[in-house]
Amino acid sequence: MSTQPINKHLDQWIEKMILARGSDLYIKTDSPLRARINGQIKLLSKGKVTEATMQELIKFLTDNQYKEFVRNKEFDGAYRFNGNTRLRYNIYEHVGGYGIVMRLIPSEIKTIEMLNLPTALHKLSELRRGLVLVTGTTGSGKTTTLATIIEEINQKYNRHIITIEDPVEYLFHDKNSVIEQRELGTNTYSFERAIRASMREDPDIIMVGEVRDAATADAIIQAVNTGHLVFTTMHTLSVRETIERLVGLFPSDEQNRVRLILASTLEAVISQRLIEGTEGNMIPAVEMMFKSPLTQELIRSQKDNEILDAIEKNRISYDSISFNRSLYELTLAGKITESQAYEYASSPADLKVLFTLSEEYNEREG
């Protein structure tokens, strides 16, 4: 490795990833660089990152919080590359050394249409109160979808928006709305404290980066119960799992109270899975549940096992859609293959029924 500063090496690695159209950069002790390109992890270099280089890089990224990393064995942060490009990163210790994963945050906040998301999501920008949950695994596009909705509100309405993130990812610029972004560890010390403080700061909308624990969930429930509009994310795979996980964060003697609040305030749950499309771009398959009298009653009465049926029943009247139907429609539109649809389906057997009963699909297949 040359004697140039470590930040120059990092910038060269990031530039190489961007030129390869990658989304994530993987840096690991005694291992070559790798990047996620179109959903696949590929080699980015042949040379290995030495332990000495890794230590230097970690000290550079953590700066005056290096001792915190040593104590906690992991660290989150954001890095600015070339002035306008930002990346979020996580540093962690593992058996045999250290790892860093850096995710590229696009500077442009795309529209719902540009992201191939359902147009029904435009409804979310019109809300004035309640709770909206955007869910999925890491890398499923939750943060991007949330940023798109916030930016649409920013462009269309006069709102006061406070975001609480770890770290701040997409940067918003005031248009019709006033937006203040607070970063955990820099501008505030916890999601819970920041949410409670924000309720005294006259917000129309509070955007919380992620529900990580019971304290954060409780603060969010209090915010929506007092008439605020809250957007947040969770690492869950479906609408049903999201509701059960959120309720399960609370002690058993409080869960009925939480269900009553959710029944009246939960406006939508949006669950995403990203799939590499037939044209090489990433396509979101989306399960959506919008508030309806039926979903309210099911949440209130603990009938979570009937939520998927309710989503299907509310498909026309409320624009709700199940994962299976989303996959079916994406296949019919030629955006993904049938084999991919089965691979990502919640229930391959139910998806097969959809295809079997589809006159349009059977005519196309001959």
NORDAKA-V410890 format. One record per backbone hydrogen bond with DSSP energy under -0.5 kcal/mol. NH is the residue of the N-H (numbers start at 1). CO is the residue of the C=O. If there is no record, write none. Layout:
nh=<NH:NH>
co=<CO:CO>
//
This chain:
nh=<8:9:10:11:12:13:14:15:16:17:18:19:20:21:22:23:24:25:26:27:27:29:30:31:33:34:35:36:37:37:38:40:42:42:44:45:49:49:50:54:55:56:57:58:59:60:61:62:63:65:66:69:70:71:72:73:75:77:79:81:81:84:85:86:87:88:89:90:91:92:93:94:97:99:100:101:102:103:104:105:106:110:115:116:117:121:122:123:124:125:126:127:130:131:132:133:134:135:135:136:140:145:146:147:148:149:150:151:152:153:154:155:156:157:159:161:161:162:163:164:165:166:172:175:176:177:178:179:180:182:184:185:186:187:188:194:195:196:197:198:199:200:201:203:204:205:206:207:208:208:209:211:212:217:218:219:220:221:222:223:224:225:226:226:227:228:229:230:230:231:232:233:234:236:242:243:244:245:246:247:248:249:249:250:254:255:255:258:259:260:261:262:263:264:265:266:267:267:268:269:270:271:271:272:273:275:277:277:278:280:283:283:285:286:287:288:288:289:291:296:297:298:299:300:301:302:303:304:306:307:310:311:312:313:314:315:318:319:320:321:326:327:328:329:330:331:332:333:334:335:336:341:342:343:344:345:351:352:353:354:355:356:357:358:358:359:362:363:364:365:366>
co=<5:5:6:7:8:9:10:11:12:13:14:15:16:18:17:36:36:102:34:25:100:98:49:28:47:26:42:24:35:40:21:37:35:40:33:33:28:31:48:50:51:52:53:54:55:56:57:58:59:62:63:65:66:67:68:69:91:89:87:79:85:82:81:105:79:103:77:101:75:99:73:97:94:92:27:90:25:88:23:86:104:108:111:113:112:118:119:120:121:122:123:124:228:265:230:268:232:133:270:234:137:141:142:143:144:145:146:147:148:149:150:151:152:153:157:159:178:205:180:207:182:167:170:177:154:154:159:177:161:163:165:188:183:183:183:190:191:192:193:194:195:197:198:198:160:160:229:162:206:231:164:233:210:213:214:215:216:217:218:219:220:221:222:223:224:223:204:130:228:206:132:208:134:234:238:239:240:241:242:243:244:245:246:247:251:251:252:254:255:256:257:258:259:260:261:262:131:265:131:289:133:269:287:135:285:283:275:281:335:277:275:281:273:284:271:286:321:269:267:292:293:294:295:296:297:299:298:302:303:304:306:307:308:309:310:312:314:315:314:288:322:323:324:325:326:327:328:329:331:330:330:337:338:339:340:341:347:348:349:350:351:352:353:354:355:357:358:359:360:361:362>
//
